[in-house]
Amino acid sequence: MPQLKNREKRLIIMFGGILLLLGNYMLWEKMAMTRSQIIEDRKNLELHRREAEMWMKQRDEATAKRDWIQSHQPTMEIDSGVATSELLKLATDRAKEHELTIEKNSLGKTIPNSIYDEISIDLEATGSMEKITKWAHSIYSPSEFRLFKHFSLNSTADPDKLKIKVTVAQWFKPSGVLDNEDSE
C-alpha cells in the first residue's frame, strides 16, 4: 500500500474531525430534544397527578351527590311524548294561573344520554315582570330536575309588559337504569 503524503494525512484528519464534530452536534441536538420532551412530559404528568389528587379529595362529596341524584332523580314511567305533554300542560296551566298571555308553545325533542333523559318544551308569553317572575319561580324546580335551558326577556310595545321566550326542560333517569344500580 502506498504511503500517504502529509497533505493527505492532514485532509483525512480534518475530514475525521469534521465528521466527529457533526456527529457530536447531531447527538447533542437529539439529546436536547429528548430532554425538552421529558421536561414537557413531566409537567403534563404533574398536572394529571394534581388533578387526580383534587378528584380524590372530592370523591366523598361526589359520591354523595351521585347517590343523592340516583335516589331523587325521577324515573320517566310513561312515554316521553306523554311526559313532554304533561310538562307543557304544567307550564301553560301555571302561566294562566299567573295571568300570562301565551303566544306560542311547542313540544321539544327527547334527548337521551348516559346521565339523564331530557324532555323539553318551548314557550312564548307576555306579562308583567312580577307575574313572569312568579311563574318562573313556580316552574323552576331543581328538586324535580326541572330547569330553564333558555330564558330571554324582551320589551313589548306596552311598557308594563315583557315578552318571555323560554325552553323548560326536565331530566329523568336514563332509559334502562334501575334504582338500585351501582355504577362503581
Backbone as a chain_set.jsonl record, in Angstrom:
{"seq": "MPQLKNREKRLIIMFGGILLLLGNYMLWEKMAMTRSQIIEDRKNLELHRREAEMWMKQRDEATAKRDWIQSHQPTMEIDSGVATSELLKLATDRAKEHELTIEKNSLGKTIPNSIYDEISIDLEATGSMEKITKWAHSIYSPSEFRLFKHFSLNSTADPDKLKIKVTVAQWFKPSGVLDNEDSE", "coords": {"N": [[0.846, -1.16, 0.0], [0.589, 2.176, -0.881], [2.331, 4.86, 0.605], [0.858, 7.538, 2.473], [0.814, 10.95, 1.721], [1.88, 13.872, 3.538], [0.072, 15.96, 3.262], [-2.29, 14.612, 2.478], [-2.675, 13.078, 4.761], [-3.253, 15.107, 6.602], [-5.662, 16.077, 5.486], [-7.312, 13.814, 5.779], [-7.364, 13.64, 8.576], [-8.561, 16.124, 9.151], [-11.015, 15.748, 7.85], [-11.991, 13.57, 9.332], [-12.148, 14.843, 11.831], [-14.093, 16.773, 11.271], [-16.272, 15.093, 10.711], [-16.502, 13.929, 13.238], [-17.18, 16.213, 14.78], [-19.646, 16.94, 13.544], [-21.13, 14.63, 14.079], [-21.149, 14.731, 16.898], [-22.568, 17.121, 17.221], [-25.074, 16.445, 16.111], [-25.83, 14.394, 17.885], [-25.94, 15.907, 20.235], [-28.066, 17.685, 19.648], [-30.172, 15.832, 19.406], [-30.194, 14.826, 22.027], [-30.895, 17.178, 23.376], [-33.466, 17.672, 22.351], [-34.77, 15.381, 23.259], [-34.498, 15.775, 25.99], [-36.026, 18.135, 26.362], [-38.523, 17.126, 25.651], [-38.892, 15.232, 27.654], [-39.037, 16.935, 29.88], [-41.37, 18.353, 29.268], [-43.234, 16.224, 29.237], [-43.045, 15.493, 31.912], [-44.104, 17.764, 33.185], [-46.744, 17.614, 32.251], [-47.528, 15.16, 33.385], [-47.34, 15.861, 36.074], [-49.382, 17.771, 36.237], [-51.571, 16.102, 35.693], [-51.392, 14.425, 37.909], [-51.9, 16.226, 40.013], [-54.517, 16.941, 39.353], [-55.78, 14.449, 39.656], [-55.367, 14.083, 42.407], [-56.949, 16.17, 43.353], [-59.478, 15.282, 42.52], [-59.634, 12.962, 44.039], [-59.726, 14.02, 46.617], [-62.227, 15.15, 46.503], [-63.841, 13.017, 46.25], [-65.598, 11.735, 48.161], [-67.574, 13.686, 48.471], [-68.484, 13.885, 45.807], [-69.413, 11.285, 45.436], [-71.486, 11.232, 47.3], [-73.165, 13.166, 46.136], [-73.731, 11.865, 43.699], [-75.087, 9.603, 44.676], [-77.281, 10.872, 45.857], [-78.496, 11.999, 43.606], [-79.126, 9.641, 42.176], [-81.012, 8.547, 43.898], [-83.004, 10.482, 43.992], [-83.596, 11.481, 41.444], [-86.155, 11.685, 39.109], [-88.007, 8.979, 37.594], [-88.919, 8.273, 34.3], [-91.912, 7.192, 33.913], [-93.772, 6.945, 32.02], [-94.52, 7.224, 28.503], [-92.202, 9.189, 26.622], [-93.291, 11.196, 25.012], [-95.783, 11.632, 26.178], [-94.94, 12.483, 28.704], [-93.654, 14.846, 27.96], [-95.856, 16.28, 27.007], [-97.272, 16.526, 29.411], [-95.491, 18.17, 30.817], [-95.667, 20.478, 29.255], [-98.364, 21.085, 29.656], [-98.332, 21.606, 32.439], [-96.665, 23.909, 32.468], [-98.163, 25.721, 30.871], [-100.606, 25.801, 32.274], [-99.774, 26.896, 34.722], [-98.851, 29.319, 33.751], [-101.252, 30.499, 32.988], [-102.446, 30.64, 35.52], [-100.856, 32.611, 36.634], [-101.551, 34.714, 35.144], [-100.39, 35.167, 32.597], [-100.057, 35.834, 29.121], [-100.205, 33.483, 26.735], [-98.422, 33.124, 23.83], [-97.195, 31.4, 22.048], [-96.493, 27.924, 21.928], [-94.678, 24.861, 22.141], [-93.768, 21.399, 21.725], [-90.696, 20.012, 22.697], [-87.696, 18.185, 21.768], [-86.965, 14.792, 22.719], [-84.157, 13.999, 24.465], [-81.94, 11.6, 24.867], [-79.268, 10.461, 26.987], [-76.276, 9.197, 28.581], [-76.354, 10.054, 31.211], [-78.763, 11.315, 31.839], [-82.209, 11.415, 30.702], [-83.704, 13.753, 28.671], [-86.52, 15.866, 28.446], [-88.274, 18.49, 26.784], [-89.858, 21.722, 26.458], [-91.0, 24.516, 24.528], [-91.84, 27.88, 25.032], [-93.611, 30.888, 24.574], [-94.586, 33.892, 25.959], [-96.42, 36.725, 27.303], [-96.375, 39.258, 29.832], [-96.456, 40.977, 33.008], [-93.44, 41.976, 34.725], [-93.411, 41.097, 37.383], [-95.345, 39.047, 37.362], [-94.248, 37.27, 35.516], [-91.926, 36.59, 36.877], [-92.978, 35.294, 39.161], [-94.248, 33.151, 37.888], [-92.023, 31.875, 36.705], [-90.667, 31.13, 39.01], [-92.463, 29.262, 39.987], [-92.235, 27.225, 38.143], [-89.507, 26.514, 37.783], [-87.606, 24.049, 39.246], [-85.282, 22.58, 40.913], [-85.267, 20.325, 42.596], [-87.068, 18.659, 41.408], [-85.807, 18.2, 39.126], [-86.233, 20.023, 37.085], [-85.713, 22.615, 34.828], [-84.542, 25.742, 33.348], [-83.479, 25.904, 30.126], [-83.143, 27.796, 28.241], [-83.724, 31.221, 28.44], [-85.201, 34.183, 27.877], [-85.899, 37.64, 28.051], [-87.8, 40.192, 26.611], [-88.615, 43.543, 25.641], [-91.904, 44.95, 25.072], [-94.443, 46.589, 23.077], [-96.142, 47.648, 24.941], [-95.259, 49.281, 27.819], [-95.495, 48.18, 30.361], [-95.374, 45.504, 30.125], [-93.605, 42.467, 29.395], [-91.981, 40.288, 27.064], [-91.519, 36.876, 27.14], [-89.334, 34.31, 26.236], [-88.846, 30.991, 26.465], [-87.207, 27.9, 27.189], [-88.132, 25.098, 28.719], [-86.918, 22.417, 30.516], [-86.876, 18.994, 31.582], [-85.279, 16.554, 33.501], [-84.766, 13.067, 33.532], [-84.135, 9.792, 34.952], [-81.791, 7.943, 33.059], [-82.862, 5.95, 30.286], [-83.407, 2.56, 30.949], [-81.931, 2.434, 33.292], [-81.707, 1.166, 36.5], [-83.136, 1.606, 39.815], [-81.543, 0.55, 41.905], [-79.064, 0.335, 40.849], [-75.541, 0.222, 40.855], [-72.897, 2.234, 40.052], [-70.174, 1.962, 40.444]], "CA": [[0.0, 0.0, 0.0], [1.444, 3.354, -0.965], [2.386, 5.734, 1.774], [0.112, 8.777, 2.291], [1.584, 12.18, 1.862], [1.495, 14.677, 4.691], [-1.136, 16.712, 2.914], [-3.398, 13.654, 2.504], [-2.908, 12.734, 6.159], [-3.951, 16.232, 7.218], [-7.04, 16.102, 4.968], [-8.044, 12.715, 6.421], [-7.568, 14.036, 9.975], [-9.553, 17.201, 9.134], [-12.293, 15.134, 7.486], [-12.406, 12.809, 10.519], [-12.529, 15.818, 12.862], [-15.382, 17.359, 10.871], [-17.279, 14.048, 10.942], [-16.67, 13.811, 14.688], [-17.928, 17.385, 15.229], [-21.03, 16.823, 13.065], [-21.764, 13.56, 14.853], [-21.397, 15.25, 18.243], [-23.628, 18.124, 17.119], [-26.34, 15.728, 15.911], [-26.162, 13.743, 19.152], [-26.307, 16.952, 21.182], [-29.418, 18.129, 19.281], [-31.088, 14.74, 19.759], [-30.3, 14.805, 23.489], [-31.624, 18.383, 23.794], [-34.871, 17.454, 22.017], [-35.265, 14.356, 24.182], [-34.587, 16.405, 27.311], [-37.183, 19.04, 26.397], [-39.718, 16.278, 25.624], [-39.016, 14.659, 29.003], [-39.484, 18.016, 30.765], [-42.782, 18.598, 28.939], [-43.992, 15.07, 29.727], [-43.06, 15.554, 33.38], [-45.065, 18.796, 33.554], [-48.086, 17.063, 31.999], [-47.8, 14.15, 34.409], [-47.552, 16.567, 37.329], [-50.734, 18.332, 36.164], [-52.517, 14.983, 35.831], [-51.322, 13.973, 39.302], [-52.613, 17.216, 40.827], [-55.938, 16.805, 39.058], [-56.215, 13.205, 40.292], [-55.421, 14.343, 43.846], [-58.12, 17.001, 43.589], [-60.656, 14.42, 42.4], [-59.656, 12.041, 45.184], [-60.184, 14.791, 47.773], [-63.651, 15.419, 46.331], [-64.521, 11.756, 45.965], [-66.721, 11.508, 49.066], [-68.625, 14.645, 48.118], [-69.034, 13.491, 44.509], [-70.167, 10.043, 45.641], [-72.731, 11.614, 47.979], [-74.011, 13.82, 45.133], [-74.195, 10.833, 42.765], [-76.087, 8.795, 45.38], [-78.483, 11.688, 46.004], [-79.133, 12.074, 42.288], [-79.712, 8.339, 41.855], [-82.186, 8.273, 44.723], [-84.021, 11.52, 43.839], [-83.925, 11.797, 40.057], [-87.386, 10.969, 38.753], [-87.995, 7.988, 36.529], [-89.978, 8.519, 33.338], [-92.71, 5.971, 33.961], [-94.688, 6.975, 30.882], [-93.879, 7.535, 27.225], [-91.595, 10.533, 26.643], [-94.23, 12.14, 24.401], [-96.788, 11.951, 27.199], [-94.246, 13.271, 29.721], [-93.446, 16.185, 27.388], [-97.176, 16.924, 27.005], [-97.586, 16.894, 30.789], [-94.659, 19.323, 31.151], [-96.271, 21.621, 28.561], [-99.612, 21.394, 30.361], [-97.951, 22.242, 33.697], [-96.161, 25.266, 32.19], [-99.249, 26.591, 30.391], [-101.563, 25.996, 33.378], [-99.193, 27.854, 35.683], [-98.819, 30.628, 33.085], [-102.615, 31.039, 33.104], [-102.635, 30.983, 36.933], [-100.129, 33.855, 36.898], [-102.106, 35.696, 34.205], [-99.535, 35.42, 31.437], [-100.703, 35.576, 27.844], [-99.378, 32.547, 25.964], [-98.439, 33.441, 22.408], [-96.766, 30.238, 21.271], [-95.891, 26.849, 22.706], [-94.395, 23.67, 21.331], [-93.061, 20.303, 22.374], [-89.302, 19.885, 22.268], [-87.217, 16.838, 21.486], [-86.472, 13.966, 23.82], [-82.715, 13.826, 24.26], [-81.379, 10.632, 25.816], [-77.817, 10.285, 27.074], [-75.907, 8.235, 29.627], [-76.539, 10.624, 32.543], [-80.188, 11.595, 32.021], [-83.042, 11.607, 29.521], [-84.247, 15.105, 28.775], [-87.659, 16.311, 27.653], [-88.318, 19.952, 26.861], [-90.916, 22.462, 25.775], [-90.704, 25.915, 24.231], [-92.996, 28.693, 25.373], [-93.508, 32.341, 24.46], [-95.717, 34.505, 26.649], [-96.227, 38.108, 27.727], [-96.949, 39.604, 31.12], [-95.65, 41.92, 33.779], [-92.219, 41.399, 35.283], [-93.774, 40.404, 38.619], [-96.06, 37.799, 37.033], [-93.281, 36.367, 34.87], [-91.044, 36.104, 37.936], [-93.725, 34.312, 39.956], [-94.421, 31.961, 37.041], [-90.725, 31.204, 36.587], [-90.397, 30.51, 40.318], [-93.338, 28.087, 40.152], [-91.838, 26.186, 37.182], [-88.133, 26.098, 38.047], [-87.605, 23.182, 40.419], [-84.142, 21.663, 40.889], [-85.565, 19.067, 43.284], [-87.804, 17.826, 40.458], [-84.94, 18.164, 37.954], [-86.85, 20.856, 36.064], [-84.842, 23.779, 34.707], [-84.637, 26.564, 32.145], [-82.301, 25.799, 29.259], [-83.061, 29.082, 27.542], [-84.637, 32.156, 29.085], [-84.918, 35.556, 27.446], [-86.946, 38.645, 28.245], [-87.717, 41.305, 25.668], [-89.651, 44.548, 25.86], [-93.012, 44.953, 24.114], [-94.96, 47.939, 22.839], [-96.702, 48.061, 26.24], [-94.113, 49.395, 28.738], [-95.726, 47.409, 31.582], [-95.312, 44.069, 29.833], [-92.412, 41.897, 28.782], [-92.19, 39.038, 26.343], [-90.59, 35.848, 27.586], [-89.118, 33.12, 25.406], [-88.213, 30.084, 27.406], [-87.193, 26.459, 26.976], [-88.173, 24.415, 30.003], [-86.51, 21.018, 30.357], [-86.906, 18.153, 32.777], [-84.367, 15.424, 33.363], [-85.184, 11.813, 34.152], [-83.104, 8.755, 34.926], [-81.637, 7.453, 31.691], [-83.61, 4.741, 29.947], [-82.734, 1.299, 31.265], [-81.182, 2.489, 34.546], [-82.511, 0.721, 37.627], [-82.938, 2.37, 41.053], [-80.503, 0.003, 42.761], [-77.83, 0.121, 40.086], [-74.344, 0.832, 41.424], [-72.017, 2.483, 38.912], [-68.75, 1.936, 40.816]], "C": [[0.904, 1.24, 0.0], [1.305, 4.229, 0.279], [1.64, 7.04, 1.461], [1.045, 9.96, 2.497], [1.067, 12.96, 3.061], [0.2, 15.444, 4.439], [-2.361, 15.812, 2.984], [-3.731, 13.258, 3.936], [-3.675, 13.855, 6.862], [-5.403, 16.31, 6.757], [-7.886, 15.008, 5.626], [-8.341, 13.074, 7.878], [-8.625, 15.137, 10.056], [-10.948, 16.639, 8.813], [-12.857, 14.334, 8.669], [-12.868, 13.734, 11.636], [-13.881, 16.442, 12.552], [-16.511, 16.347, 11.095], [-17.564, 13.89, 12.436], [-17.478, 14.992, 15.236], [-19.39, 17.322, 14.791], [-21.786, 15.747, 13.852], [-22.099, 14.017, 16.261], [-22.537, 16.265, 18.242], [-24.988, 17.442, 16.976], [-26.766, 15.018, 17.197], [-26.621, 14.768, 20.188], [-27.733, 17.462, 20.919], [-30.456, 17.08, 19.674], [-31.289, 14.69, 21.268], [-31.094, 16.013, 23.986], [-33.115, 18.228, 23.507], [-35.493, 16.438, 22.972], [-35.448, 14.949, 25.571], [-35.808, 17.311, 27.39], [-38.491, 18.24, 26.363], [-39.968, 15.66, 27.0], [-39.53, 15.711, 29.979], [-40.966, 18.306, 30.531], [-43.667, 17.458, 29.447], [-44.111, 15.1, 31.244], [-44.06, 16.602, 33.859], [-46.495, 18.292, 33.367], [-48.46, 16.027, 33.046], [-48.067, 14.798, 35.765], [-48.952, 17.192, 37.362], [-51.789, 17.239, 36.345], [-52.542, 14.474, 37.272], [-52.094, 14.93, 40.209], [-54.121, 17.126, 40.61], [-56.504, 15.542, 39.724], [-56.321, 13.384, 41.805], [-56.651, 15.177, 44.198], [-59.388, 16.148, 43.537], [-60.756, 13.459, 43.576], [-60.12, 12.762, 46.45], [-61.694, 15.02, 47.715], [-64.473, 14.148, 46.133], [-65.737, 11.536, 46.853], [-67.898, 12.428, 48.734], [-69.287, 14.252, 46.798], [-69.863, 12.212, 44.632], [-71.503, 10.344, 46.315], [-73.694, 12.286, 47.003], [-74.586, 12.8, 44.154], [-75.294, 9.983, 43.407], [-77.389, 9.566, 45.546], [-79.226, 11.76, 44.676], [-79.816, 10.758, 41.949], [-80.972, 8.07, 42.669], [-83.316, 9.285, 44.506], [-84.433, 11.812, 42.398], [-85.154, 10.997, 39.638], [-87.165, 9.987, 37.605], [-89.153, 8.311, 35.591], [-90.783, 7.223, 33.226], [-93.721, 5.9, 32.838], [-93.878, 7.277, 29.632], [-93.353, 8.968, 27.249], [-92.504, 11.577, 26.008], [-95.299, 12.576, 25.381], [-96.155, 12.816, 28.29], [-94.013, 14.698, 29.231], [-94.765, 16.951, 27.366], [-97.573, 17.363, 28.405], [-96.769, 18.099, 31.246], [-95.221, 20.584, 30.497], [-97.554, 22.05, 29.26], [-99.311, 22.099, 31.683], [-97.527, 23.688, 33.462], [-97.283, 26.191, 31.742], [-100.297, 26.825, 31.48], [-101.032, 27.014, 34.378], [-99.085, 29.252, 35.062], [-100.196, 31.287, 33.174], [-102.906, 31.458, 34.546], [-101.987, 32.328, 37.261], [-100.466, 34.943, 35.876], [-101.121, 36.115, 33.117], [-100.323, 35.097, 30.184], [-99.773, 34.701, 27.013], [-99.537, 32.866, 24.488], [-98.096, 32.221, 21.553], [-96.228, 29.193, 22.232], [-95.665, 25.653, 21.795], [-93.647, 22.646, 22.168], [-91.642, 20.247, 21.828], [-88.964, 18.435, 21.99], [-86.895, 16.111, 22.784], [-85.007, 13.681, 23.521], [-82.194, 12.833, 25.293], [-79.855, 10.693, 25.823], [-77.515, 9.4, 28.275], [-76.17, 8.751, 31.04], [-78.024, 10.869, 32.833], [-80.887, 11.587, 30.663], [-83.722, 12.954, 29.701], [-85.465, 15.264, 27.889], [-87.69, 17.824, 27.771], [-89.519, 20.492, 26.116], [-90.415, 23.878, 25.517], [-91.975, 26.708, 24.446], [-92.662, 30.16, 25.158], [-94.757, 32.921, 25.082], [-95.384, 35.952, 26.975], [-96.912, 38.323, 29.064], [-96.042, 40.59, 31.83], [-94.429, 41.197, 34.348], [-92.537, 40.588, 36.536], [-94.44, 39.063, 38.315], [-95.134, 36.787, 36.362], [-92.358, 35.764, 35.928], [-91.734, 35.049, 38.782], [-93.935, 33.021, 39.158], [-93.116, 31.171, 36.958], [-90.378, 30.487, 37.891], [-91.244, 29.25, 40.512], [-92.936, 26.937, 39.229], [-90.458, 25.633, 37.508], [-88.088, 25.291, 39.332], [-86.433, 22.206, 40.343], [-84.444, 20.323, 41.549], [-86.377, 18.111, 42.408], [-87.045, 17.722, 39.128], [-85.576, 18.899, 36.775], [-86.083, 22.171, 36.024], [-85.139, 24.558, 33.433], [-83.352, 26.388, 31.347], [-82.071, 27.109, 28.515], [-84.103, 29.989, 28.184], [-84.28, 33.54, 28.59], [-86.153, 36.427, 27.65], [-86.719, 39.761, 27.241], [-88.837, 42.281, 25.97], [-90.721, 44.422, 24.775], [-93.439, 46.404, 23.909], [-95.57, 48.511, 24.116], [-95.553, 48.118, 27.248], [-94.265, 48.583, 30.028], [-95.59, 45.907, 31.361], [-93.981, 43.703, 29.175], [-92.8, 40.632, 28.041], [-91.103, 38.066, 26.793], [-90.544, 34.739, 26.546], [-88.315, 32.17, 26.264], [-88.266, 28.646, 26.884], [-87.1, 25.834, 28.354], [-87.833, 22.952, 29.741], [-86.685, 20.292, 31.681], [-86.057, 16.933, 32.498], [-84.891, 14.237, 34.143], [-84.007, 10.849, 34.149], [-82.997, 8.252, 33.499], [-82.401, 6.147, 31.489], [-82.788, 3.511, 30.294], [-81.935, 1.319, 32.546], [-82.128, 2.111, 35.678], [-82.186, 1.545, 38.86], [-81.772, 1.865, 41.871], [-79.2, -0.231, 42.044], [-76.679, 0.878, 40.75], [-73.337, 1.004, 40.303], [-70.547, 2.498, 39.292], [-68.048, 0.788, 40.149]], "O": [[1.854, 1.334, 0.778], [0.243, 4.291, 0.899], [1.753, 7.586, 0.364], [1.939, 9.943, 3.343], [-0.046, 12.731, 3.535], [-0.655, 15.549, 5.319], [-3.389, 16.233, 3.513], [-4.9, 13.117, 4.296], [-4.615, 13.603, 7.615], [-6.288, 16.585, 7.568], [-9.039, 15.244, 5.987], [-9.449, 12.838, 8.36], [-9.493, 15.096, 10.928], [-11.935, 17.021, 9.441], [-14.048, 14.412, 8.968], [-13.858, 13.452, 12.311], [-14.712, 16.622, 13.442], [-17.574, 16.699, 11.606], [-18.714, 13.738, 12.847], [-18.365, 14.797, 16.066], [-20.282, 17.619, 15.585], [-22.939, 15.942, 14.238], [-23.184, 13.739, 16.772], [-23.372, 16.273, 19.147], [-25.947, 17.823, 17.648], [-27.943, 15.044, 17.556], [-27.574, 14.526, 20.928], [-28.511, 17.648, 21.855], [-31.507, 17.419, 20.218], [-32.414, 14.533, 21.742], [-31.885, 15.886, 24.921], [-33.944, 18.611, 24.333], [-36.617, 16.624, 23.437], [-36.434, 14.662, 26.251], [-36.549, 17.267, 28.373], [-39.471, 18.646, 26.989], [-41.109, 15.574, 27.454], [-40.375, 15.407, 30.821], [-41.726, 18.483, 31.483], [-44.728, 17.702, 30.021], [-45.16, 14.768, 31.796], [-44.785, 16.369, 34.826], [-47.355, 18.516, 34.219], [-49.588, 16.02, 33.539], [-48.923, 14.336, 36.519], [-49.629, 17.151, 38.39], [-52.775, 17.427, 37.058], [-53.604, 14.131, 37.791], [-52.854, 14.493, 41.074], [-54.902, 17.222, 41.556], [-57.595, 15.58, 40.294], [-57.265, 12.888, 42.42], [-57.313, 14.93, 45.206], [-60.262, 16.269, 44.395], [-61.854, 13.177, 44.055], [-60.83, 12.177, 47.268], [-62.359, 15.077, 48.749], [-65.675, 14.216, 45.875], [-66.805, 11.184, 46.352], [-69.054, 12.006, 48.72], [-70.513, 14.284, 46.684], [-70.907, 12.085, 43.991], [-72.532, 9.778, 45.945], [-74.895, 12.017, 47.029], [-75.768, 12.85, 43.816], [-76.303, 9.677, 42.772], [-78.473, 9.001, 45.399], [-80.446, 11.6, 44.631], [-80.956, 10.752, 41.486], [-81.902, 7.43, 42.177], [-84.471, 8.982, 44.804], [-85.52, 12.341, 42.166], [-85.189, 9.777, 39.794], [-86.269, 10.148, 36.775], [-90.258, 8.593, 36.053], [-90.385, 6.285, 32.534], [-94.448, 4.915, 32.71], [-92.681, 7.553, 29.711], [-93.981, 9.855, 27.827], [-92.489, 12.735, 26.425], [-95.68, 13.746, 25.418], [-96.77, 13.779, 28.749], [-94.158, 15.65, 29.998], [-94.793, 18.143, 27.671], [-98.143, 18.439, 28.583], [-97.274, 18.955, 31.972], [-95.247, 21.645, 31.12], [-97.801, 23.243, 29.436], [-99.966, 23.087, 32.016], [-97.973, 24.591, 34.17], [-97.349, 27.336, 32.19], [-100.822, 27.931, 31.599], [-101.768, 27.894, 34.824], [-99.214, 30.254, 35.765], [-100.297, 32.491, 33.409], [-103.529, 32.494, 34.782], [-102.51, 33.092, 38.072], [-99.766, 35.949, 35.759], [-101.038, 37.292, 32.766], [-101.159, 34.194, 30.182], [-98.683, 35.128, 26.632], [-100.649, 32.876, 23.96], [-98.646, 32.04, 20.466], [-95.586, 29.525, 23.228], [-96.374, 25.462, 20.807], [-92.995, 22.967, 23.162], [-91.424, 20.417, 20.628], [-89.838, 17.569, 21.979], [-86.593, 16.728, 23.806], [-84.668, 13.182, 22.449], [-82.024, 13.181, 26.462], [-79.23, 10.945, 24.793], [-78.44, 8.905, 28.919], [-76.206, 7.957, 31.98], [-78.481, 10.652, 33.954], [-80.252, 11.732, 29.619], [-84.254, 13.251, 30.771], [-85.459, 14.853, 26.729], [-87.19, 18.383, 28.747], [-90.111, 19.823, 25.268], [-89.519, 24.37, 26.204], [-93.063, 26.26, 24.085], [-91.576, 30.621, 25.509], [-95.867, 32.492, 24.77], [-94.223, 36.36, 26.93], [-97.898, 37.661, 29.389], [-94.996, 40.982, 31.313], [-94.398, 39.97, 34.437], [-91.987, 39.504, 36.726], [-94.124, 38.056, 38.948], [-95.23, 35.586, 36.617], [-92.045, 34.574, 35.882], [-91.139, 34.017, 39.09], [-93.812, 31.925, 39.704], [-93.107, 29.951, 37.12], [-89.857, 29.372, 37.874], [-90.794, 28.285, 41.129], [-93.266, 25.785, 39.509], [-90.26, 24.418, 37.509], [-88.482, 25.781, 40.39], [-86.568, 21.123, 39.773], [-83.934, 19.291, 41.111], [-86.375, 16.901, 42.636], [-87.575, 17.222, 38.136], [-85.477, 18.467, 35.626], [-85.83, 22.775, 37.066], [-85.879, 24.103, 32.561], [-82.263, 26.689, 31.837], [-80.936, 27.472, 28.206], [-85.231, 29.567, 28.44], [-83.179, 34.028, 28.848], [-87.288, 35.996, 27.444], [-85.594, 40.219, 27.044], [-89.883, 41.897, 26.493], [-90.478, 43.863, 23.706], [-92.867, 47.324, 24.495], [-95.519, 49.719, 24.344], [-94.928, 47.09, 27.509], [-93.276, 48.325, 30.714], [-95.683, 45.127, 32.309], [-93.339, 44.513, 28.505], [-93.807, 39.992, 28.346], [-89.92, 38.404, 26.817], [-91.575, 34.291, 26.043], [-87.229, 32.51, 26.734], [-89.226, 28.234, 26.233], [-86.114, 26.016, 29.068], [-88.4, 22.327, 28.844], [-86.647, 20.896, 32.753], [-86.103, 16.354, 31.413], [-85.391, 14.373, 35.26], [-83.017, 11.052, 33.447], [-84.005, 8.144, 32.802], [-82.557, 5.351, 32.414], [-81.604, 3.436, 29.965], [-81.304, 0.316, 32.878], [-83.218, 2.669, 35.799], [-81.101, 2.119, 38.959], [-81.066, 2.667, 42.482], [-78.318, -0.917, 42.56], [-76.832, 2.031, 41.153], [-72.956, 0.024, 39.663], [-69.732, 3.006, 38.522], [-66.846, 0.603, 40.341]]}, "num_chains": 1, "name": "protein.A"}
